[in-house]
Amino acid sequence: MSNRLYIVVPCYKEEAVLPETSRRLGEKLEALKKQGKIDTDSRILFVNDGSKDQTWPLIAQYHKEAPDTFSGVNLSRNRGHQNALLAGLSIAAAKADMVISMDADLQDDINAVDAMIDEYHNGYDIVYGVRSKRETDTFFKRFTAEGFYKIMQHLGVDIVFNHADYRLMSRRALEGLMQFSEVNLFLRGIVPQIGYPSTTVTYARAERFAGESKYPLKKMIAFAADGVTSFSVKPIRLVFFAGIIVFLCSLIMFGYAIVTKIAGKSTSGWSSLMASIWMLGGIQLLGLGIVGEYIGKIYNETKRRPRFIIEQVLDTNNAEQEK
């Protein structure tokens, strides 16, 4: 049985952390090779997501110095974390028996790789890295992140709680992933749809080693919106039910207005009128915004533009491994 492993690491402006990341991952890869857990032609595959700093020159340098350890993929422009990750997975799918994806910031415990590989040998096609605690996150980040997972689960989305993109996937799981063709990528929701045997490995999340987070609040909100609208139509149903409730309330108020008119007690109420206008206007705008999100998704999907364009690949392994 072949055990060729590829560790796929998407990178965007990671010149500050790449030297340490490459050192730690290189040591881990060599240790796994010596233990016989993986084949000697396993690789670390860095994916440069259109960085304008020294990220790609560093990746090219690592490949030149140690071609049997480091490989690289350079995208033609910045396409976002999910697309960069998918680009690396698409390259690795034709080369590896198992692939582990992780971020470059060293917040994911690389020692969990051993347990992931053990679970792969136990017959699991997908092994999710799940954070056992988030003590290094701020209260706001922890509260919003955990709230997001709970909301997603409440909306009926099949998602692993406290799992980001640190996971192992077998070759057949990757082949299943490549059959999903949507442009609006939310891999945390797509991967569970594959359906092969899966399990979890827990680890403690560390602080970012160097550099700045590539997910400020604005991107976090956009990412959450993509996740919700890509996998659930419940928000639109909520707008529909809200419309029904408002309509019923209007009927009640209409009846009340008739009764007060007949009783001769009708008076013009400025406050109640303004409150009603603001409430109805807010509901309408909210509904239009939610529907607009879904229409925007449809618009992007119908154009069928490529999710990424690869400019260069640095890898000494053959495109297709021999079986």
JOBEL-V694610 format. One record per residue. N is the residue number from 0. RES is the residue in three letters. SS is DSSP state (helix for helix, strand for strand, loop for the rest). PSI is psi in degrees with one decimal (999 if undefined). D_FIRST is the distance of its C-alpha to the first C-alpha in Angstrom with 2 decimals. Layout:
n:N res:RES ss:SS psi:PSI d_first:D_FIRST
n:N res:RES ss:SS psi:PSI d_first:D_FIRST
This chain:
n:0 res:MET ss:loop psi:129.6 d_first:0.00
n:1 res:SER ss:loop psi:145.0 d_first:3.80
n:2 res:ASN ss:loop psi:47.3 d_first:6.50
n:3 res:ARG ss:loop psi:124.1 d_first:9.56
n:4 res:LEU ss:strand psi:137.6 d_first:12.51
n:5 res:TYR ss:strand psi:127.9 d_first:15.93
n:6 res:ILE ss:strand psi:112.3 d_first:18.96
n:7 res:VAL ss:strand psi:124.0 d_first:21.63
n:8 res:VAL ss:strand psi:101.6 d_first:25.18
n:9 res:PRO ss:strand psi:139.6 d_first:28.18
n:10 res:CYS ss:strand psi:132.5 d_first:31.30
n:11 res:TYR ss:loop psi:111.1 d_first:34.96
n:12 res:LYS ss:loop psi:55.1 d_first:37.59
n:13 res:GLU ss:loop psi:27.0 d_first:35.45
n:14 res:GLU ss:helix psi:-27.6 d_first:36.92
n:15 res:ALA ss:helix psi:-32.2 d_first:38.21
n:16 res:VAL ss:helix psi:-18.0 d_first:34.93
n:17 res:LEU ss:helix psi:-41.5 d_first:32.41
n:18 res:PRO ss:helix psi:-43.8 d_first:33.09
n:19 res:GLU ss:helix psi:-39.2 d_first:32.29
n:20 res:THR ss:helix psi:-46.5 d_first:29.36
n:21 res:SER ss:helix psi:-37.4 d_first:27.73
n:22 res:ARG ss:helix psi:-49.2 d_first:28.50
n:23 res:ARG ss:helix psi:-44.0 d_first:27.04
n:24 res:LEU ss:helix psi:-37.0 d_first:23.86
n:25 res:GLY ss:helix psi:-43.3 d_first:23.45
n:26 res:GLU ss:helix psi:-40.6 d_first:23.90
n:27 res:LYS ss:helix psi:-41.8 d_first:21.43
n:28 res:LEU ss:helix psi:-43.9 d_first:18.70
n:29 res:GLU ss:helix psi:-38.6 d_first:19.50
n:30 res:ALA ss:helix psi:-40.9 d_first:19.54
n:31 res:LEU ss:helix psi:-36.2 d_first:16.07
n:32 res:LYS ss:helix psi:-44.2 d_first:14.84
n:33 res:LYS ss:helix psi:-33.1 d_first:16.94
n:34 res:GLN ss:loop psi:-9.7 d_first:15.66
n:35 res:GLY ss:loop psi:13.2 d_first:12.03
n:36 res:LYS ss:loop psi:-26.1 d_first:11.23
n:37 res:ILE ss:loop psi:163.0 d_first:10.37
n:38 res:ASP ss:loop psi:159.0 d_first:9.97
n:39 res:THR ss:loop psi:-17.3 d_first:13.41
n:40 res:ASP ss:loop psi:23.8 d_first:13.94
n:41 res:SER ss:loop psi:157.3 d_first:14.10
n:42 res:ARG ss:strand psi:160.3 d_first:17.59
n:43 res:ILE ss:strand psi:120.9 d_first:20.55
n:44 res:LEU ss:strand psi:105.3 d_first:22.11
n:45 res:PHE ss:strand psi:135.8 d_first:25.81
n:46 res:VAL ss:strand psi:114.4 d_first:27.65
n:47 res:ASN ss:strand psi:116.1 d_first:31.38
n:48 res:ASP ss:loop psi:59.9 d_first:33.30
n:49 res:GLY ss:loop psi:31.6 d_first:36.44
n:50 res:SER ss:loop psi:144.6 d_first:37.60
n:51 res:LYS ss:loop psi:-1.5 d_first:40.95
n:52 res:ASP ss:loop psi:-148.2 d_first:40.64
n:53 res:GLN ss:loop psi:17.0 d_first:38.59
n:54 res:THR ss:helix psi:-51.5 d_first:35.19
n:55 res:TRP ss:helix psi:-43.7 d_first:33.96
n:56 res:PRO ss:helix psi:-36.9 d_first:35.54
n:57 res:LEU ss:helix psi:-43.3 d_first:33.77
n:58 res:ILE ss:helix psi:-44.5 d_first:30.35
n:59 res:ALA ss:helix psi:-36.8 d_first:31.14
n:60 res:GLN ss:helix psi:-43.9 d_first:32.25
n:61 res:TYR ss:helix psi:-40.6 d_first:29.09
n:62 res:HIS ss:helix psi:-39.5 d_first:27.04
n:63 res:LYS ss:helix psi:-39.8 d_first:29.52
n:64 res:GLU ss:helix psi:-33.9 d_first:29.45
n:65 res:ALA ss:loop psi:72.6 d_first:25.70
n:66 res:PRO ss:loop psi:-20.2 d_first:23.87
n:67 res:ASP ss:loop psi:-0.1 d_first:20.55
n:68 res:THR ss:loop psi:-43.8 d_first:20.95
n:69 res:PHE ss:strand psi:137.3 d_first:23.09
n:70 res:SER ss:strand psi:165.1 d_first:23.21
n:71 res:GLY ss:strand psi:150.3 d_first:25.98
n:72 res:VAL ss:strand psi:129.7 d_first:27.24
n:73 res:ASN ss:strand psi:118.2 d_first:31.00
n:74 res:LEU ss:strand psi:151.6 d_first:32.56
n:75 res:SER ss:loop psi:-25.8 d_first:35.93
n:76 res:ARG ss:loop psi:170.8 d_first:37.64
n:77 res:ASN ss:loop psi:124.8 d_first:37.26
n:78 res:ARG ss:loop psi:2.1 d_first:35.67
n:79 res:GLY ss:loop psi:155.5 d_first:35.15
n:80 res:HIS ss:helix psi:-47.5 d_first:32.34
n:81 res:GLN ss:helix psi:-40.8 d_first:30.65
n:82 res:ASN ss:helix psi:-38.7 d_first:30.72
n:83 res:ALA ss:helix psi:-41.6 d_first:29.52
n:84 res:LEU ss:helix psi:-44.2 d_first:26.55
n:85 res:LEU ss:helix psi:-36.0 d_first:25.77
n:86 res:ALA ss:helix psi:-45.6 d_first:26.14
n:87 res:GLY ss:helix psi:-40.1 d_first:23.50
n:88 res:LEU ss:helix psi:-36.2 d_first:21.11
n:89 res:SER ss:helix psi:-36.8 d_first:21.85
n:90 res:ILE ss:helix psi:-44.7 d_first:21.00
n:91 res:ALA ss:helix psi:-26.2 d_first:17.73
n:92 res:ALA ss:helix psi:-31.0 d_first:16.71
n:93 res:ALA ss:loop psi:-3.5 d_first:16.33
n:94 res:LYS ss:loop psi:-26.9 d_first:14.48
n:95 res:ALA ss:loop psi:158.7 d_first:12.15
n:96 res:ASP ss:loop psi:-29.7 d_first:9.37
n:97 res:MET ss:strand psi:147.2 d_first:11.87
n:98 res:VAL ss:strand psi:134.7 d_first:15.52
n:99 res:ILE ss:strand psi:126.7 d_first:18.19
n:100 res:SER ss:strand psi:140.5 d_first:21.78
n:101 res:MET ss:loop psi:161.1 d_first:24.73
n:102 res:ASP ss:loop psi:163.6 d_first:28.30
n:103 res:ALA ss:loop psi:-7.0 d_first:29.62
n:104 res:ASP ss:loop psi:-0.4 d_first:32.41
n:105 res:LEU ss:loop psi:18.3 d_first:30.50
n:106 res:GLN ss:loop psi:-27.0 d_first:31.75
n:107 res:ASP ss:loop psi:129.5 d_first:28.28
n:108 res:ASP ss:loop psi:112.6 d_first:27.15
n:109 res:ILE ss:loop psi:-17.3 d_first:24.20
n:110 res:ASN ss:loop psi:-15.8 d_first:23.53
n:111 res:ALA ss:helix psi:-13.2 d_first:22.41
n:112 res:VAL ss:helix psi:-39.8 d_first:19.20
n:113 res:ASP ss:helix psi:-46.3 d_first:17.90
n:114 res:ALA ss:helix psi:-35.6 d_first:18.71
n:115 res:MET ss:helix psi:-44.4 d_first:17.20
n:116 res:ILE ss:helix psi:-38.6 d_first:13.74
n:117 res:ASP ss:helix psi:-42.2 d_first:14.30
n:118 res:GLU ss:helix psi:-33.4 d_first:15.33
n:119 res:TYR ss:helix psi:-43.7 d_first:12.31
n:120 res:HIS ss:helix psi:-19.0 d_first:10.22
n:121 res:ASN ss:loop psi:-0.3 d_first:13.21
n:122 res:GLY ss:loop psi:7.7 d_first:12.61
n:123 res:TYR ss:loop psi:133.8 d_first:14.93
n:124 res:ASP ss:loop psi:-27.0 d_first:14.77
n:125 res:ILE ss:strand psi:127.7 d_first:17.81
n:126 res:VAL ss:strand psi:115.3 d_first:19.04
n:127 res:TYR ss:strand psi:132.5 d_first:22.65
n:128 res:GLY ss:strand psi:117.3 d_first:24.33
n:129 res:VAL ss:strand psi:131.3 d_first:27.74
n:130 res:ARG ss:strand psi:124.3 d_first:30.72
n:131 res:SER ss:strand psi:-26.9 d_first:32.26
n:132 res:LYS ss:strand psi:159.4 d_first:35.54
n:133 res:ARG ss:loop psi:44.3 d_first:37.25
n:134 res:GLU ss:loop psi:-24.0 d_first:39.86
n:135 res:THR ss:loop psi:-14.0 d_first:39.56
n:136 res:ASP ss:loop psi:153.6 d_first:40.59
n:137 res:THR ss:loop psi:163.0 d_first:44.26
n:138 res:PHE ss:helix psi:-41.8 d_first:45.84
n:139 res:PHE ss:helix psi:-45.2 d_first:46.20
n:140 res:LYS ss:helix psi:-43.1 d_first:42.57
n:141 res:ARG ss:helix psi:-44.2 d_first:41.34
n:142 res:PHE ss:helix psi:-46.6 d_first:43.85
n:143 res:THR ss:helix psi:-38.2 d_first:43.15
n:144 res:ALA ss:helix psi:-48.4 d_first:39.35
n:145 res:GLU ss:helix psi:-35.3 d_first:39.26
n:146 res:GLY ss:helix psi:-37.4 d_first:41.99
n:147 res:PHE ss:helix psi:-47.0 d_first:39.97
n:148 res:TYR ss:helix psi:-40.0 d_first:37.01
n:149 res:LYS ss:helix psi:-40.5 d_first:39.55
n:150 res:ILE ss:helix psi:-44.0 d_first:41.36
n:151 res:MET ss:helix psi:-44.5 d_first:38.20
n:152 res:GLN ss:helix psi:-37.7 d_first:37.32
n:153 res:HIS ss:helix psi:-31.4 d_first:40.98
n:154 res:LEU ss:loop psi:1.3 d_first:40.87
n:155 res:GLY ss:loop psi:12.4 d_first:38.04
n:156 res:VAL ss:loop psi:130.9 d_first:35.21
n:157 res:ASP ss:loop psi:97.5 d_first:31.79
n:158 res:ILE ss:loop psi:144.1 d_first:31.04
n:159 res:VAL ss:loop psi:123.6 d_first:29.51
n:160 res:PHE ss:loop psi:132.8 d_first:32.40
n:161 res:ASN ss:loop psi:27.4 d_first:32.42
n:162 res:HIS ss:strand psi:131.5 d_first:29.17
n:163 res:ALA ss:strand psi:-111.6 d_first:29.43
n:164 res:ASP ss:strand psi:25.1 d_first:26.57
n:165 res:TYR ss:strand psi:101.7 d_first:24.39
n:166 res:ARG ss:strand psi:159.0 d_first:21.22
n:167 res:LEU ss:strand psi:139.0 d_first:17.44
n:168 res:MET ss:strand psi:136.9 d_first:16.20
n:169 res:SER ss:strand psi:171.0 d_first:12.92
n:170 res:ARG ss:helix psi:-43.0 d_first:12.79
n:171 res:ARG ss:helix psi:-29.5 d_first:14.40
n:172 res:ALA ss:helix psi:-39.0 d_first:16.91
n:173 res:LEU ss:helix psi:-40.2 d_first:17.83
n:174 res:GLU ss:helix psi:-35.5 d_first:18.37
n:175 res:GLY ss:helix psi:-40.0 d_first:20.59
n:176 res:LEU ss:helix psi:-38.0 d_first:22.41
n:177 res:MET ss:loop psi:-13.0 d_first:23.24
n:178 res:GLN ss:loop psi:-13.9 d_first:25.15
n:179 res:PHE ss:loop psi:122.9 d_first:27.68
n:180 res:SER ss:loop psi:8.0 d_first:30.37
n:181 res:GLU ss:loop psi:147.3 d_first:33.02
n:182 res:VAL ss:loop psi:-37.1 d_first:34.71
n:183 res:ASN ss:loop psi:95.1 d_first:35.66
n:184 res:LEU ss:loop psi:132.7 d_first:32.40
n:185 res:PHE ss:loop psi:84.3 d_first:31.93
n:186 res:LEU ss:helix psi:-28.9 d_first:28.20
n:187 res:ARG ss:helix psi:-25.7 d_first:28.84
n:188 res:GLY ss:helix psi:-27.3 d_first:30.24
n:189 res:ILE ss:helix psi:-45.5 d_first:27.99
n:190 res:VAL ss:helix psi:-44.1 d_first:24.56
n:191 res:PRO ss:helix psi:-18.9 d_first:25.65
n:192 res:GLN ss:helix psi:-16.5 d_first:26.68
n:193 res:ILE ss:loop psi:-42.5 d_first:23.13
n:194 res:GLY ss:loop psi:-0.1 d_first:22.93
n:195 res:TYR ss:loop psi:165.0 d_first:19.30
n:196 res:PRO ss:loop psi:132.8 d_first:18.80
n:197 res:SER ss:strand psi:159.5 d_first:19.96
n:198 res:THR ss:strand psi:-178.0 d_first:21.30
n:199 res:THR ss:strand psi:155.0 d_first:23.17
n:200 res:VAL ss:strand psi:127.5 d_first:23.29
n:201 res:THR ss:strand psi:151.2 d_first:26.84
n:202 res:TYR ss:strand psi:159.0 d_first:28.15
n:203 res:ALA ss:strand psi:130.0 d_first:31.60
n:204 res:ARG ss:loop psi:130.0 d_first:32.58
n:205 res:ALA ss:loop psi:174.1 d_first:34.22
n:206 res:GLU ss:loop psi:155.9 d_first:36.98
n:207 res:ARG ss:loop psi:132.6 d_first:36.42
n:208 res:PHE ss:loop psi:-44.6 d_first:36.25
n:209 res:ALA ss:loop psi:167.5 d_first:38.45
n:210 res:GLY ss:loop psi:-175.4 d_first:39.84
n:211 res:GLU ss:loop psi:153.0 d_first:40.96
n:212 res:SER ss:loop psi:138.7 d_first:39.30
n:213 res:LYS ss:loop psi:9.1 d_first:38.59
n:214 res:TYR ss:loop psi:75.4 d_first:39.39
n:215 res:PRO ss:loop psi:176.7 d_first:43.15
n:216 res:LEU ss:helix psi:-41.2 d_first:44.91
n:217 res:LYS ss:helix psi:-45.6 d_first:45.54
n:218 res:LYS ss:helix psi:-34.9 d_first:41.88
n:219 res:MET ss:helix psi:-42.3 d_first:40.90
n:220 res:ILE ss:helix psi:-43.2 d_first:43.44
n:221 res:ALA ss:helix psi:-40.3 d_first:42.28
n:222 res:PHE ss:helix psi:-42.0 d_first:38.62
n:223 res:ALA ss:helix psi:-41.4 d_first:39.70
n:224 res:ALA ss:helix psi:-40.1 d_first:41.82
n:225 res:ASP ss:helix psi:-42.8 d_first:38.96
n:226 res:GLY ss:helix psi:-45.3 d_first:36.80
n:227 res:VAL ss:helix psi:-49.5 d_first:39.60
n:228 res:THR ss:helix psi:-16.8 d_first:40.78
n:229 res:SER ss:helix psi:-18.8 d_first:37.35
n:230 res:PHE ss:helix psi:1.6 d_first:36.41
n:231 res:SER ss:loop psi:138.0 d_first:39.69
n:232 res:VAL ss:loop psi:7.7 d_first:43.01
n:233 res:LYS ss:helix psi:-36.1 d_first:44.74
n:234 res:PRO ss:helix psi:-38.8 d_first:46.69
n:235 res:ILE ss:helix psi:-37.8 d_first:48.41
n:236 res:ARG ss:helix psi:-36.0 d_first:49.15
n:237 res:LEU ss:helix psi:-39.6 d_first:50.65
n:238 res:VAL ss:helix psi:-40.4 d_first:52.92
n:239 res:PHE ss:helix psi:-46.7 d_first:53.94
n:240 res:PHE ss:helix psi:-36.1 d_first:54.83
n:241 res:ALA ss:helix psi:-38.4 d_first:56.65
n:242 res:GLY ss:helix psi:-39.5 d_first:58.68
n:243 res:ILE ss:helix psi:-43.6 d_first:59.61
n:244 res:ILE ss:helix psi:-45.4 d_first:60.73
n:245 res:VAL ss:helix psi:-38.8 d_first:62.80
n:246 res:PHE ss:helix psi:-43.1 d_first:64.35
n:247 res:LEU ss:helix psi:-40.0 d_first:65.34
n:248 res:CYS ss:helix psi:-37.2 d_first:66.79
n:249 res:SER ss:helix psi:-36.4 d_first:68.79
n:250 res:LEU ss:helix psi:-40.9 d_first:70.22
n:251 res:ILE ss:helix psi:-45.1 d_first:71.29
n:252 res:MET ss:helix psi:-33.7 d_first:72.91
n:253 res:PHE ss:helix psi:-43.9 d_first:74.60
n:254 res:GLY ss:helix psi:-39.9 d_first:76.08
n:255 res:TYR ss:helix psi:-39.3 d_first:77.15
n:256 res:ALA ss:helix psi:-39.7 d_first:78.85
n:257 res:ILE ss:helix psi:-45.0 d_first:80.80
n:258 res:VAL ss:helix psi:-46.5 d_first:81.94
n:259 res:THR ss:helix psi:-30.9 d_first:83.14
n:260 res:LYS ss:helix psi:-44.0 d_first:84.90
n:261 res:ILE ss:helix psi:-38.0 d_first:86.77
n:262 res:ALA ss:loop psi:-7.3 d_first:87.67
n:263 res:GLY ss:loop psi:23.8 d_first:89.01
n:264 res:LYS ss:loop psi:14.2 d_first:86.84
n:265 res:SER ss:loop psi:132.8 d_first:84.65
n:266 res:THR ss:loop psi:152.9 d_first:84.36
n:267 res:SER ss:loop psi:119.7 d_first:82.39
n:268 res:GLY ss:loop psi:105.9 d_first:79.62
n:269 res:TRP ss:helix psi:-43.4 d_first:78.31
n:270 res:SER ss:helix psi:-48.5 d_first:75.72
n:271 res:SER ss:helix psi:-35.4 d_first:74.14
n:272 res:LEU ss:helix psi:-46.7 d_first:74.15
n:273 res:MET ss:helix psi:-39.8 d_first:72.42
n:274 res:ALA ss:helix psi:-41.0 d_first:69.84
n:275 res:SER ss:helix psi:-41.7 d_first:69.04
n:276 res:ILE ss:helix psi:-45.3 d_first:68.74
n:277 res:TRP ss:helix psi:-40.3 d_first:66.39
n:278 res:MET ss:helix psi:-48.8 d_first:64.22
n:279 res:LEU ss:helix psi:-40.4 d_first:63.98
n:280 res:GLY ss:helix psi:-41.2 d_first:63.41
n:281 res:GLY ss:helix psi:-42.9 d_first:60.56
n:282 res:ILE ss:helix psi:-41.5 d_first:58.86
n:283 res:GLN ss:helix psi:-44.6 d_first:59.24
n:284 res:LEU ss:helix psi:-40.2 d_first:57.81
n:285 res:LEU ss:helix psi:-44.8 d_first:54.88
n:286 res:GLY ss:helix psi:-43.0 d_first:54.21
n:287 res:LEU ss:helix psi:-38.1 d_first:54.48
n:288 res:GLY ss:helix psi:-42.9 d_first:52.09
n:289 res:ILE ss:helix psi:-46.2 d_first:49.39
n:290 res:VAL ss:helix psi:-38.8 d_first:49.85
n:291 res:GLY ss:helix psi:-36.2 d_first:49.82
n:292 res:GLU ss:helix psi:-44.2 d_first:46.39
n:293 res:TYR ss:helix psi:-38.9 d_first:44.99
n:294 res:ILE ss:helix psi:-39.6 d_first:46.94
n:295 res:GLY ss:helix psi:-39.5 d_first:45.59
n:296 res:LYS ss:helix psi:-44.8 d_first:42.01
n:297 res:ILE ss:helix psi:-41.4 d_first:42.92
n:298 res:TYR ss:helix psi:-46.4 d_first:44.57
n:299 res:ASN ss:helix psi:-37.6 d_first:41.53
n:300 res:GLU ss:helix psi:-39.2 d_first:39.22
n:301 res:THR ss:helix psi:-24.7 d_first:41.60
n:302 res:LYS ss:helix psi:-25.3 d_first:41.77
n:303 res:ARG ss:loop psi:37.4 d_first:38.04
n:304 res:ARG ss:loop psi:152.0 d_first:38.01
n:305 res:PRO ss:loop psi:141.6 d_first:34.74
n:306 res:ARG ss:loop psi:-22.5 d_first:33.17
n:307 res:PHE ss:loop psi:157.6 d_first:32.50
n:308 res:ILE ss:loop psi:123.5 d_first:32.98
n:309 res:ILE ss:strand psi:125.0 d_first:30.79
n:310 res:GLU ss:strand psi:-38.4 d_first:32.96
n:311 res:GLN ss:strand psi:143.6 d_first:30.54
n:312 res:VAL ss:strand psi:128.8 d_first:26.88
n:313 res:LEU ss:strand psi:105.9 d_first:26.02
n:314 res:ASP ss:loop psi:132.3 d_first:22.43
n:315 res:THR ss:loop psi:-11.1 d_first:21.26
n:316 res:ASN ss:loop psi:150.1 d_first:17.83
n:317 res:ASN ss:loop psi:155.9 d_first:18.02
n:318 res:ALA ss:loop psi:-32.9 d_first:18.76
n:319 res:GLU ss:loop psi:121.9 d_first:15.79
n:320 res:GLN ss:loop psi:149.3 d_first:12.44
n:321 res:GLU ss:loop psi:140.4 d_first:11.40
n:322 res:LYS ss:loop psi:999 d_first:8.77
